[in-house]
Amino acid sequence: MSGNDSLMEAVVGATDFYEMLSRMEMVNRIAKHDNDLISELKSDIELLNTQKSALETDCLELGMQKDEQEIRKAEFEDMKLEANRKYEESQEYMQTLKRQQDVAKLSADELKKMNAEFEAEEAKILAMEEAARKKAEAEKKAAEEAAKKASQSNNTGDKKGSGSSGGGTTVEPKSGNFTWPVPGYYYISSGYGQRWGKLHSGIDIAGSGIHGKSVVAAKSGTVSGVTVSTGTTGYGTYVLITHADGYSTLYAHLSSADVSVGDKVSAGDRVGAVGNTGHSYGSHLHFEIRVNGVAKNPQNYF
């Protein structure tokens, strides 16, 4: 390990022939030991390199297995969420069936009374819509008269015959573009159509944990009616919003109403919270879209 100079120094430095032979033997043994040690180290290095390659291969395989497990885990979570969603829907469907069974057990007089309550609410809602329409027409007519006076005072020419008569004509509704009224909850427990001997004039939006969730305006407009009730008749607490183009929307069975008559709202603004007031079996939102006072199927407007 010291080189040839040191080897020669070790041999030449001997004082007699015997010592020289002894030193040469010692040097040979050291050299052999070093050679054996180097050979052993080389073998160990080769073995370690082989083991390293094997470990790298194992790590690569484990990484691939981990990625596969992550994919399977994600798939399992998706399956779990889907199973929970279907379970919740099945629970809601069972509750709907229970409500239908409860109604089926009502006597003819009780069913007639319940329907009469809803008809009374319907008449009240129609009156609110009519009042909102007349108010809008009056405001429009006042604005037109003010504009006419301003035009005459400025001598801008003869404008006779121009403008709208404000005579309460029915406006054909334009395209919907409505916002879903209960964000995050899309299960419809009861749709639009005949139910319990009368027209179910909206859709019931339900779901596990929906009680107290925000109800938002489906379209920009003006709050034309708010009824607060903790009783068990009719629509309970509800909000009526009048929109442009002959549209209005109804949000019923609320636990609370967060707007007042005359408030201006934009699509997505909170108007109340999902509840279970009025003639209701379980927390849900009864939602209606009305065109010129006539209820339409809301599912055709989303």
C-alpha positions as CSV (number, residue, x, y, z in Angstrom):
1,M,0.0,0.0,0.0
2,S,3.0,2.3,0.6
3,G,4.5,1.8,-2.9
4,N,7.8,0.3,-4.3
5,D,10.1,2.8,-2.6
6,S,8.9,1.8,0.8
7,L,9.2,-1.9,-0.1
8,M,12.8,-1.4,-1.2
9,E,13.5,0.5,2.0
10,A,12.1,-2.3,4.1
11,V,14.3,-4.9,2.3
12,V,17.5,-2.8,1.9
13,G,17.3,-1.7,5.5
14,A,17.9,-5.2,6.8
15,T,21.2,-5.7,8.8
16,D,21.7,-9.4,7.7
17,F,20.5,-11.9,5.2
18,Y,18.1,-13.6,7.7
19,E,16.5,-10.3,8.5
20,M,16.2,-9.5,4.9
21,L,14.4,-12.9,4.2
22,S,12.2,-12.3,7.2
23,R,11.2,-8.8,6.0
24,M,10.6,-10.1,2.4
25,E,8.3,-12.9,3.9
26,M,6.5,-10.2,5.9
27,V,6.0,-8.0,2.9
28,N,4.7,-11.0,0.8
29,R,2.2,-11.9,3.5
30,I,1.0,-8.3,3.8
31,A,0.7,-8.0,0.0
32,K,-1.3,-11.3,-0.1
33,H,-3.5,-10.1,2.7
34,D,-4.1,-6.8,0.9
35,N,-4.9,-8.7,-2.4
36,D,-7.3,-11.0,-0.6
37,L,-8.9,-8.0,1.1
38,I,-9.2,-6.1,-2.2
39,S,-10.8,-9.1,-3.9
40,E,-13.2,-9.5,-1.0
41,L,-14.1,-5.8,-1.2
42,K,-14.7,-6.1,-4.9
43,S,-17.0,-9.1,-4.4
44,D,-18.8,-7.2,-1.7
45,I,-19.2,-4.2,-4.0
46,E,-20.6,-6.4,-6.8
47,L,-23.0,-8.0,-4.3
48,L,-24.1,-4.7,-3.0
49,N,-24.6,-3.4,-6.5
50,T,-26.7,-6.4,-7.3
51,Q,-28.7,-6.0,-4.2
52,K,-29.1,-2.3,-4.9
53,S,-30.5,-3.1,-8.4
54,A,-32.9,-5.6,-6.9
55,L,-34.0,-3.0,-4.3
56,E,-34.5,-0.4,-7.0
57,T,-36.6,-2.9,-8.9
58,D,-38.6,-3.7,-5.8
59,C,-39.1,0.0,-5.1
60,L,-40.3,0.5,-8.6
61,E,-42.8,-2.3,-8.3
62,L,-43.9,-1.1,-4.9
63,G,-44.4,2.4,-6.3
64,M,-46.6,0.9,-9.1
65,Q,-48.5,-1.1,-6.6
66,K,-49.0,2.0,-4.4
67,D,-50.3,4.0,-7.4
68,E,-52.6,1.1,-8.2
69,Q,-53.8,1.0,-4.6
70,E,-54.4,4.8,-4.7
71,I,-56.5,4.3,-7.8
72,R,-58.5,1.5,-6.2
73,K,-58.9,3.6,-3.0
74,A,-60.3,6.5,-5.1
75,E,-62.6,4.1,-6.9
76,F,-63.7,2.7,-3.5
77,E,-64.4,6.2,-2.2
78,D,-66.5,7.0,-5.3
79,M,-68.4,3.7,-4.8
80,K,-68.9,4.5,-1.1
81,L,-70.2,8.0,-1.9
82,E,-72.6,6.6,-4.6
83,A,-73.8,4.0,-2.1
84,N,-74.4,6.6,0.5
85,R,-76.2,8.8,-2.0
86,K,-78.5,5.9,-3.1
87,Y,-79.1,5.0,0.6
88,E,-80.1,8.6,1.3
89,E,-82.4,8.6,-1.7
90,S,-83.9,5.3,-0.6
91,Q,-84.5,6.8,2.8
92,E,-86.1,9.9,1.3
93,Y,-88.2,7.6,-1.0
94,M,-89.3,5.6,2.0
95,Q,-90.3,8.8,3.8
96,T,-92.2,9.9,0.7
97,L,-94.1,6.6,0.7
98,K,-94.8,7.1,4.3
99,R,-96.3,10.5,3.6
100,Q,-98.4,9.0,0.8
101,Q,-99.6,6.3,3.2
102,D,-100.5,8.9,5.8
103,V,-102.5,10.9,3.3
104,A,-104.1,7.7,2.0
105,K,-105.3,7.0,5.5
106,L,-107.1,10.4,5.6
107,S,-110.8,10.4,5.4
108,A,-112.6,12.1,2.5
109,D,-113.5,15.0,4.7
110,E,-109.9,15.4,6.0
111,L,-108.5,15.2,2.4
112,K,-111.1,17.8,1.3
113,K,-110.1,20.1,4.2
114,M,-106.4,19.7,3.3
115,N,-107.0,20.5,-0.3
116,A,-109.1,23.5,0.6
117,E,-106.2,24.9,2.7
118,F,-104.0,24.7,-0.3
119,E,-106.6,26.3,-2.5
120,A,-106.9,29.1,-0.1
121,E,-103.1,29.6,-0.2
122,E,-103.3,29.5,-4.0
123,A,-105.9,32.3,-4.0
124,K,-103.7,34.3,-1.7
125,I,-100.6,33.8,-3.9
126,L,-102.6,34.8,-7.0
127,A,-103.7,38.0,-5.2
128,M,-100.1,38.7,-4.3
129,E,-99.1,38.2,-7.9
130,E,-101.9,40.4,-9.2
131,A,-101.0,43.2,-6.7
132,A,-97.3,43.0,-7.8
133,R,-98.4,43.2,-11.5
134,K,-100.6,46.2,-10.9
135,K,-97.9,47.9,-8.9
136,A,-95.4,47.3,-11.7
137,E,-97.8,48.6,-14.3
138,A,-98.5,51.8,-12.2
139,E,-94.8,52.4,-11.8
140,K,-94.3,51.9,-15.5
141,K,-97.2,54.3,-16.3
142,A,-95.8,56.9,-13.9
143,A,-92.4,56.7,-15.5
144,E,-93.9,57.1,-19.0
145,E,-95.9,60.1,-17.9
146,A,-92.9,61.7,-16.3
147,A,-90.9,61.1,-19.4
148,K,-93.7,62.6,-21.5
149,K,-93.8,65.7,-19.4
150,A,-90.1,66.1,-19.6
151,S,-90.2,65.7,-23.3
152,Q,-92.9,68.4,-23.7
153,S,-91.1,70.8,-21.4
154,N,-88.0,70.5,-23.5
155,N,-89.9,71.1,-26.8
156,T,-88.5,67.9,-28.4
157,G,-91.3,67.6,-30.8
158,D,-94.7,66.1,-31.0
159,K,-94.6,62.6,-29.4
160,K,-98.4,61.9,-29.5
161,G,-99.2,58.3,-29.9
162,S,-95.8,57.1,-28.7
163,G,-95.2,54.9,-25.7
164,S,-97.1,52.0,-24.1
165,S,-100.7,52.1,-23.0
166,G,-99.9,50.1,-19.8
167,G,-103.1,48.2,-20.3
168,G,-102.1,44.9,-18.6
169,T,-101.2,42.8,-21.6
170,T,-100.0,39.3,-21.0
171,V,-96.3,39.0,-21.8
172,E,-95.0,35.8,-23.3
173,P,-92.2,34.4,-21.1
174,K,-88.7,34.2,-22.5
175,S,-86.1,31.4,-21.9
176,G,-85.7,30.2,-18.3
177,N,-82.0,30.4,-17.1
178,F,-83.1,29.6,-13.6
179,T,-80.7,28.9,-10.7
180,W,-81.3,25.7,-8.6
181,P,-82.9,26.9,-5.4
182,V,-81.2,24.6,-2.9
183,P,-77.5,24.3,-3.8
184,G,-76.0,20.9,-3.2
185,Y,-79.4,19.1,-2.9
186,Y,-80.9,17.7,-6.1
187,Y,-83.1,14.8,-5.1
188,I,-86.7,15.4,-6.0
189,S,-89.0,13.4,-3.6
190,S,-92.2,14.4,-5.4
191,G,-92.5,15.8,-8.9
192,Y,-95.0,18.1,-10.7
193,G,-98.3,16.5,-11.4
194,Q,-101.5,15.1,-10.0
195,R,-101.3,14.1,-6.3
196,W,-103.8,13.5,-3.5
197,G,-106.7,14.5,-5.7
198,K,-105.2,17.8,-6.9
199,L,-102.4,19.2,-8.9
200,H,-99.0,19.2,-7.1
201,S,-98.0,22.5,-8.7
202,G,-94.2,22.3,-8.0
203,I,-91.4,19.9,-7.1
204,D,-90.3,18.8,-3.6
205,I,-86.5,19.0,-3.1
206,A,-85.3,16.9,-0.3
207,G,-82.2,15.0,1.0
208,S,-80.4,13.9,4.1
209,G,-79.4,16.8,6.2
210,I,-81.3,19.4,4.1
211,H,-83.1,21.0,7.1
212,G,-81.9,24.5,7.6
213,K,-79.9,24.7,4.4
214,S,-80.0,27.9,2.4
215,V,-82.8,28.5,-0.1
216,V,-81.7,31.0,-2.8
217,A,-83.6,33.0,-5.4
218,A,-83.8,31.1,-8.7
219,K,-83.9,34.4,-10.7
220,S,-83.5,38.1,-10.1
221,G,-86.7,39.9,-9.1
222,T,-88.7,41.6,-6.4
223,V,-90.1,39.9,-3.3
224,S,-93.9,40.3,-3.7
225,G,-95.1,38.1,-0.8
226,V,-93.9,36.7,2.5
227,T,-96.0,34.5,4.8
228,V,-94.6,33.3,8.1
229,S,-96.3,30.4,9.8
230,T,-95.4,27.8,12.3
231,G,-98.7,25.9,11.9
232,T,-99.5,22.7,10.0
233,T,-101.7,24.0,7.3
234,G,-101.0,24.9,3.7
235,Y,-97.6,26.0,2.6
236,G,-96.5,27.1,6.0
237,T,-93.8,29.8,5.8
238,Y,-93.2,30.7,2.2
239,V,-91.7,33.5,-0.1
240,L,-93.1,34.6,-3.4
241,I,-90.7,36.4,-5.9
242,T,-91.9,38.2,-9.0
243,H,-89.6,38.3,-12.0
244,A,-89.6,40.0,-15.4
245,D,-91.4,38.5,-18.4
246,G,-94.4,37.2,-16.5
247,Y,-92.4,34.8,-14.3
248,S,-92.8,34.3,-10.5
249,T,-91.3,31.6,-8.1
250,L,-92.6,30.2,-4.9
251,Y,-90.5,28.8,-2.0
252,A,-92.6,26.9,0.6
253,H,-92.4,25.0,3.9
254,L,-89.5,27.2,5.0
255,S,-88.1,27.2,8.5
256,S,-87.4,30.9,8.1
257,A,-87.9,33.7,5.6
258,D,-84.9,36.1,5.3
259,V,-86.5,38.7,3.0
260,S,-89.3,41.2,3.2
261,V,-91.9,42.4,0.7
262,G,-90.4,44.9,-1.7
263,D,-86.8,43.6,-1.4
264,K,-84.8,43.3,-4.6
265,V,-83.0,40.0,-5.0
266,S,-80.5,38.6,-7.5
267,A,-80.3,35.0,-8.6
268,G,-78.4,33.1,-5.9
269,D,-79.3,35.4,-3.0
270,R,-80.5,33.7,0.2
271,V,-84.2,34.1,0.8
272,G,-84.8,31.6,3.6
273,A,-84.0,28.2,4.9
274,V,-85.4,24.7,4.3
275,G,-87.9,23.6,6.8
276,N,-91.0,21.5,7.6
277,T,-93.7,24.1,8.2
278,G,-97.3,23.9,7.0
279,H,-98.8,20.6,5.7
280,S,-95.5,18.8,5.4
281,Y,-94.1,15.4,6.3
282,G,-90.3,15.9,6.6
283,S,-88.0,18.7,5.8
284,H,-88.0,19.7,2.1
285,L,-88.5,22.7,-0.2
286,H,-91.7,23.0,-2.2
287,F,-90.6,25.0,-5.3
288,E,-92.8,26.4,-8.0
289,I,-92.3,28.3,-11.3
290,R,-95.3,30.2,-12.3
291,V,-95.9,31.9,-15.7
292,N,-98.5,34.7,-15.6
293,G,-100.0,33.1,-12.5
294,V,-100.1,29.5,-13.9
295,A,-97.8,26.9,-12.3
296,K,-95.5,25.1,-14.7
297,N,-93.2,22.1,-14.3
298,P,-90.0,23.5,-12.8
299,Q,-87.9,20.7,-14.2
300,N,-88.4,22.1,-17.7
301,Y,-86.6,25.4,-16.7
302,F,-83.2,24.1,-15.6
